[in-house]
């Protein structure tokens, strides 16, 4: 009888607690998710933009200037 080598090697079943908050690797620390980061970044960019905008909009109206000689 010829026996071939095993294909899959597994470890034995782990023994421990059963129920809520049970993990094989220990307690997993809570890390908050920055889900609101997009909104914070948009607010920072808006504030930066408002700091660099001039108070009065650009006026395209030509102002009257005096000439060197009078028109006749």
N, CA, C and O atoms as CSV, one atom per row, in Angstrom:
chain,resi,resn,atom,element,x,y,z
A,1,UNK,N,N,0.830,-1.172,0.000
A,1,UNK,CA,C,0.000,0.000,0.000
A,1,UNK,C,C,0.886,1.251,0.000
A,1,UNK,O,O,1.769,1.387,0.847
A,2,UNK,N,N,0.648,2.172,-0.960
A,2,UNK,CA,C,1.429,3.397,-1.078
A,2,UNK,C,C,0.603,4.554,-0.513
A,2,UNK,O,O,-0.538,4.771,-0.922
A,3,UNK,N,N,1.192,5.295,0.433
A,3,UNK,CA,C,0.520,6.439,1.048
A,3,UNK,C,C,1.243,7.712,0.597
A,3,UNK,O,O,2.455,7.850,0.759
A,4,UNK,N,N,0.462,8.636,0.026
A,4,UNK,CA,C,1.038,9.910,-0.433
A,4,UNK,C,C,1.096,10.907,0.728
A,4,UNK,O,O,0.400,10.729,1.727
A,5,UNK,N,N,1.929,11.967,0.604
A,5,UNK,CA,C,1.999,12.964,1.681
A,5,UNK,C,C,0.676,13.733,1.809
A,5,UNK,O,O,-0.098,13.834,0.857
A,6,UNK,N,N,0.446,14.258,2.984
A,6,UNK,CA,C,-0.790,15.001,3.235
A,6,UNK,C,C,-0.815,16.299,2.425
A,6,UNK,O,O,0.219,16.948,2.266
A,7,UNK,N,N,-1.993,16.681,1.910
A,7,UNK,CA,C,-2.141,17.913,1.127
A,7,UNK,C,C,-2.335,19.134,2.023
A,7,UNK,O,O,-1.746,20.187,1.776
A,8,UNK,N,N,-3.156,18.996,3.056
A,8,UNK,CA,C,-3.488,20.135,3.896
A,8,UNK,C,C,-3.090,19.827,5.326
A,8,UNK,O,O,-3.426,18.777,5.873
A,9,UNK,N,N,-2.359,20.775,5.927
A,9,UNK,CA,C,-1.980,20.632,7.334
A,9,UNK,C,C,-2.751,21.696,8.119
A,9,UNK,O,O,-2.728,22.869,7.748
A,10,UNK,N,N,-3.417,21.310,9.174
A,10,UNK,CA,C,-4.173,22.263,9.989
A,10,UNK,C,C,-3.725,22.178,11.430
A,10,UNK,O,O,-3.132,21.187,11.856
A,11,UNK,N,N,-4.019,23.247,12.186
A,11,UNK,CA,C,-3.728,23.206,13.612
A,11,UNK,C,C,-4.974,22.708,14.342
A,11,UNK,O,O,-6.078,22.754,13.799
A,12,UNK,N,N,-4.797,22.244,15.543
A,12,UNK,CA,C,-5.960,21.771,16.283
A,12,UNK,C,C,-6.908,22.909,16.635
A,12,UNK,O,O,-6.520,24.077,16.594
A,13,UNK,N,N,-8.135,22.580,16.979
A,13,UNK,CA,C,-9.146,23.578,17.331
A,13,UNK,C,C,-8.704,24.318,18.577
A,13,UNK,O,O,-8.216,23.716,19.533
A,14,UNK,N,N,-8.880,25.646,18.554
A,14,UNK,CA,C,-8.488,26.448,19.706
A,14,UNK,C,C,-9.566,26.364,20.776
A,14,UNK,O,O,-10.758,26.375,20.467
A,15,UNK,N,N,-9.158,26.282,21.999
A,15,UNK,CA,C,-10.095,26.194,23.105
A,15,UNK,C,C,-10.115,27.533,23.827
A,15,UNK,O,O,-9.083,28.191,23.957
A,16,UNK,N,N,-11.278,27.930,24.291
A,16,UNK,CA,C,-11.370,29.202,24.991
A,16,UNK,C,C,-12.802,29.534,25.306
A,16,UNK,O,O,-13.646,28.647,25.427
A,17,UNK,N,N,-13.080,30.831,25.439
A,17,UNK,CA,C,-14.419,31.298,25.787
A,17,UNK,C,C,-15.332,31.261,24.571
A,17,UNK,O,O,-14.890,31.225,23.422
A,18,UNK,N,N,-16.619,31.272,24.875
A,18,UNK,CA,C,-17.639,31.362,23.841
A,18,UNK,C,C,-18.550,32.514,24.215
A,18,UNK,O,O,-18.947,32.632,25.375
A,19,UNK,N,N,-18.892,33.371,23.253
A,19,UNK,CA,C,-19.823,34.453,23.528
A,19,UNK,C,C,-19.361,35.769,22.957
A,19,UNK,O,O,-18.481,35.823,22.097
A,20,UNK,N,N,-19.975,36.839,23.453
A,20,UNK,CA,C,-19.662,38.181,22.963
A,20,UNK,C,C,-18.251,38.590,23.358
A,20,UNK,O,O,-17.714,38.146,24.373
A,21,UNK,N,N,-17.659,39.459,22.519
A,21,UNK,CA,C,-16.334,40.035,22.762
A,21,UNK,C,C,-15.255,38.966,22.934
A,21,UNK,O,O,-14.315,39.154,23.707
A,22,UNK,N,N,-15.382,37.861,22.225
A,22,UNK,CA,C,-14.391,36.801,22.284
A,22,UNK,C,C,-13.580,36.836,20.992
A,22,UNK,O,O,-14.140,36.737,19.900
A,23,UNK,N,N,-12.273,36.977,21.116
A,23,UNK,CA,C,-11.401,36.959,19.945
A,23,UNK,C,C,-10.250,36.007,20.213
A,23,UNK,O,O,-9.894,35.744,21.362
A,24,UNK,N,N,-9.684,35.503,19.149
A,24,UNK,CA,C,-8.563,34.577,19.302
A,24,UNK,C,C,-7.260,35.313,19.585
A,24,UNK,O,O,-6.357,34.758,20.212
A,25,UNK,N,N,-7.155,36.567,19.124
A,25,UNK,CA,C,-5.917,37.311,19.285
A,25,UNK,C,C,-5.910,38.274,20.442
A,25,UNK,O,O,-4.918,38.983,20.615
A,26,UNK,N,N,-6.943,38.348,21.241
A,26,UNK,CA,C,-6.999,39.296,22.339
A,26,UNK,C,C,-7.951,40.435,22.039
A,26,UNK,O,O,-8.658,40.417,21.032
A,27,UNK,N,N,-7.966,41.417,22.910
A,27,UNK,CA,C,-8.866,42.550,22.766
A,27,UNK,C,C,-8.360,43.467,21.659
A,27,UNK,O,O,-7.173,43.786,21.604
A,28,UNK,N,N,-9.268,43.890,20.776
A,28,UNK,CA,C,-8.912,44.787,19.683
A,28,UNK,C,C,-9.235,46.212,20.128
A,28,UNK,O,O,-10.386,46.494,20.462
A,29,UNK,N,N,-8.252,47.124,20.142
A,29,UNK,CA,C,-8.520,48.495,20.595
A,29,UNK,C,C,-9.391,49.238,19.596
A,29,UNK,O,O,-9.324,48.988,18.392
A,30,UNK,N,N,-10.216,50.162,20.108
A,30,UNK,CA,C,-11.109,50.962,19.268
A,30,UNK,C,C,-10.331,52.105,18.637
A,30,UNK,O,O,-9.612,52.830,19.324
A,31,UNK,N,N,-10.475,52.261,17.339
A,31,UNK,CA,C,-9.860,53.364,16.606
A,31,UNK,C,C,-10.975,54.061,15.840
A,31,UNK,O,O,-11.670,53.437,15.038
A,32,UNK,N,N,-11.144,55.355,16.088
A,32,UNK,CA,C,-12.223,56.078,15.419
A,32,UNK,C,C,-11.923,56.234,13.936
A,32,UNK,O,O,-10.765,56.318,13.527
A,33,UNK,N,N,-12.977,56.272,13.144
A,33,UNK,CA,C,-12.859,56.390,11.703
A,33,UNK,C,C,-13.048,57.849,11.301
A,33,UNK,O,O,-14.063,58.449,11.653
A,34,UNK,N,N,-12.089,58.440,10.565
A,34,UNK,CA,C,-12.227,59.853,10.188
A,34,UNK,C,C,-13.200,60.027,9.019
A,34,UNK,O,O,-12.806,60.489,7.948
A,35,UNK,N,N,-14.474,59.657,9.220
A,35,UNK,CA,C,-15.456,59.714,8.142
A,35,UNK,C,C,-15.802,61.146,7.770
A,35,UNK,O,O,-16.299,61.389,6.671
A,36,UNK,N,N,-15.550,62.106,8.665
A,36,UNK,CA,C,-15.908,63.492,8.410
A,36,UNK,C,C,-14.711,64.299,7.893
A,36,UNK,O,O,-14.768,65.528,7.861
A,37,UNK,N,N,-13.639,63.627,7.493
A,37,UNK,CA,C,-12.410,64.303,7.078
A,37,UNK,C,C,-12.607,65.132,5.809
A,37,UNK,O,O,-11.993,66.190,5.663
A,38,UNK,N,N,-13.460,64.663,4.884
A,38,UNK,CA,C,-13.695,65.389,3.642
A,38,UNK,C,C,-14.286,66.770,3.930
A,38,UNK,O,O,-13.888,67.761,3.319
A,39,UNK,N,N,-15.230,66.826,4.853
A,39,UNK,CA,C,-15.884,68.084,5.205
A,39,UNK,C,C,-14.905,69.036,5.897
A,39,UNK,O,O,-14.912,70.234,5.618
A,40,UNK,N,N,-14.062,68.515,6.796
A,40,UNK,CA,C,-13.076,69.354,7.479
A,40,UNK,C,C,-12.074,69.940,6.489
A,40,UNK,O,O,-11.712,71.112,6.590
A,41,UNK,N,N,-11.626,69.128,5.532
A,41,UNK,CA,C,-10.675,69.594,4.530
A,41,UNK,C,C,-11.306,70.660,3.644
A,41,UNK,O,O,-10.645,71.639,3.297
A,42,UNK,N,N,-12.575,70.487,3.273
A,42,UNK,CA,C,-13.271,71.482,2.450
A,42,UNK,C,C,-13.402,72.798,3.213
A,42,UNK,O,O,-13.250,73.864,2.616
A,43,UNK,N,N,-13.679,72.750,4.514
A,43,UNK,CA,C,-13.788,73.970,5.316
A,43,UNK,C,C,-12.452,74.697,5.399
A,43,UNK,O,O,-12.408,75.923,5.307
A,44,UNK,N,N,-11.368,73.955,5.571
A,44,UNK,CA,C,-10.038,74.575,5.631
A,44,UNK,C,C,-9.690,75.258,4.308
A,44,UNK,O,O,-9.143,76.361,4.297
A,45,UNK,N,N,-10.012,74.597,3.193
A,45,UNK,CA,C,-9.729,75.186,1.884
A,45,UNK,C,C,-10.570,76.442,1.662
A,45,UNK,O,O,-10.083,77.420,1.095
A,46,UNK,N,N,-11.829,76.425,2.104
A,46,UNK,CA,C,-12.701,77.593,1.958
A,46,UNK,C,C,-12.178,78.765,2.783
A,46,UNK,O,O,-12.165,79.898,2.302
A,47,UNK,N,N,-11.745,78.508,4.019
A,47,UNK,CA,C,-11.212,79.572,4.873
A,47,UNK,C,C,-9.934,80.162,4.276
A,47,UNK,O,O,-9.732,81.376,4.305
A,48,UNK,N,N,-9.071,79.296,3.732
A,48,UNK,CA,C,-7.836,79.759,3.091
A,48,UNK,C,C,-8.170,80.650,1.897
A,48,UNK,O,O,-7.532,81.681,1.682
A,49,UNK,N,N,-9.177,80.241,1.124
A,49,UNK,CA,C,-9.577,81.015,-0.053
A,49,UNK,C,C,-10.136,82.375,0.364
A,49,UNK,O,O,-9.803,83.394,-0.241
A,50,UNK,N,N,-10.990,82.397,1.403
A,50,UNK,CA,C,-11.596,83.654,1.843
A,50,UNK,C,C,-10.556,84.629,2.385
A,50,UNK,O,O,-10.749,85.841,2.290
A,51,UNK,N,N,-9.456,84.129,2.954
A,51,UNK,CA,C,-8.392,85.005,3.448
A,51,UNK,C,C,-7.672,85.706,2.295
A,51,UNK,O,O,-7.175,86.820,2.462
A,52,UNK,N,N,-7.615,85.064,1.130
A,52,UNK,CA,C,-6.852,85.609,0.016
A,52,UNK,C,C,-7.713,86.333,-1.019
A,52,UNK,O,O,-7.187,86.779,-2.038
A,53,UNK,N,N,-8.999,86.461,-0.789
A,53,UNK,CA,C,-9.881,87.184,-1.713
A,53,UNK,C,C,-9.924,88.645,-1.294
A,53,UNK,O,O,-10.004,88.953,-0.105
A,54,UNK,N,N,-9.870,89.552,-2.279
A,54,UNK,CA,C,-9.910,90.977,-1.936
A,54,UNK,C,C,-11.311,91.369,-1.492
A,54,UNK,O,O,-12.292,90.715,-1.847
A,55,UNK,N,N,-11.398,92.450,-0.706
A,55,UNK,CA,C,-12.673,92.864,-0.126
A,55,UNK,C,C,-13.667,93.337,-1.182
A,55,UNK,O,O,-14.823,92.913,-1.192
A,56,UNK,N,N,-13.210,94.218,-2.069
A,56,UNK,CA,C,-14.088,94.773,-3.083
A,56,UNK,C,C,-13.828,94.069,-4.413
A,56,UNK,O,O,-12.669,93.866,-4.774
A,57,UNK,N,N,-14.857,93.695,-5.140
A,57,UNK,CA,C,-14.618,93.050,-6.434
A,57,UNK,C,C,-13.945,94.002,-7.418
A,57,UNK,O,O,-14.047,95.220,-7.272
A,58,UNK,N,N,-13.275,93.464,-8.395
A,58,UNK,CA,C,-12.551,94.255,-9.389
A,58,UNK,C,C,-13.540,95.072,-10.211
A,58,UNK,O,O,-14.537,94.538,-10.696
A,59,UNK,N,N,-13.269,96.359,-10.368
A,59,UNK,CA,C,-14.151,97.240,-11.126
A,59,UNK,C,C,-13.584,97.434,-12.527
A,59,UNK,O,O,-12.414,97.785,-12.681
A,60,UNK,N,N,-14.401,97.209,-13.543
A,60,UNK,CA,C,-13.951,97.376,-14.918
A,60,UNK,C,C,-14.341,98.753,-15.491
A,60,UNK,O,O,-14.058,99.052,-16.651
A,61,UNK,N,N,-14.978,99.562,-14.682
A,61,UNK,CA,C,-15.402,100.883,-15.129
A,61,UNK,C,C,-14.178,101.798,-15.253
A,61,UNK,O,O,-13.392,101.933,-14.315
A,62,UNK,N,N,-14.033,102.412,-16.411
A,62,UNK,CA,C,-12.901,103.308,-16.637
A,62,UNK,C,C,-13.126,104.606,-15.878
A,62,UNK,O,O,-14.221,105.167,-15.897
A,63,UNK,N,N,-12.099,105.070,-15.221
A,63,UNK,CA,C,-12.222,106.292,-14.442
A,63,UNK,C,C,-11.841,107.501,-15.314
A,63,UNK,O,O,-10.992,107.401,-16.199
A,64,UNK,N,N,-12.482,108.627,-15.046
A,64,UNK,CA,C,-12.200,109.843,-15.804
A,64,UNK,C,C,-10.853,110.410,-15.355
A,64,UNK,O,O,-10.611,110.601,-14.163
A,65,UNK,N,N,-9.991,110.673,-16.322
A,65,UNK,CA,C,-8.686,111.266,-16.015
A,65,UNK,C,C,-8.543,112.575,-16.776
A,65,UNK,O,O,-9.129,112.747,-17.845
A,66,UNK,N,N,-7.774,113.481,-16.231
A,66,UNK,CA,C,-7.519,114.767,-16.876
A,66,UNK,C,C,-6.425,114.584,-17.928
A,66,UNK,O,O,-5.485,113.814,-17.731
A,67,UNK,N,N,-6.559,115.299,-19.043
A,67,UNK,CA,C,-5.579,115.228,-20.115
A,67,UNK,C,C,-4.537,116.322,-19.933
A,67,UNK,O,O,-4.750,117.262,-19.168
A,68,UNK,N,N,-3.403,116.204,-20.636
A,68,UNK,CA,C,-2.364,117.195,-20.542
A,68,UNK,C,C,-2.780,118.508,-21.218
A,68,UNK,O,O,-2.475,119.593,-20.724
A,69,UNK,N,N,-3.466,118.397,-22.334
A,69,UNK,CA,C,-3.968,119.602,-23.005
A,69,UNK,C,C,-5.484,119.468,-23.140
A,69,UNK,O,O,-6.027,118.363,-23.104
A,70,UNK,N,N,-6.148,120.590,-23.292
A,70,UNK,CA,C,-7.609,120.577,-23.343
A,70,UNK,C,C,-8.088,120.214,-24.751
A,70,UNK,O,O,-7.379,120.452,-25.729
A,71,UNK,N,N,-9.284,119.640,-24.855
A,71,UNK,CA,C,-9.879,119.309,-26.133
A,71,UNK,C,C,-10.656,120.513,-26.653
A,71,UNK,O,O,-11.389,121.157,-25.902
A,72,UNK,N,N,-10.498,120.811,-27.921
A,72,UNK,CA,C,-11.231,121.928,-28.486
A,72,UNK,C,C,-12.029,121.481,-29.660
A,72,UNK,O,O,-12.722,122.288,-30.278
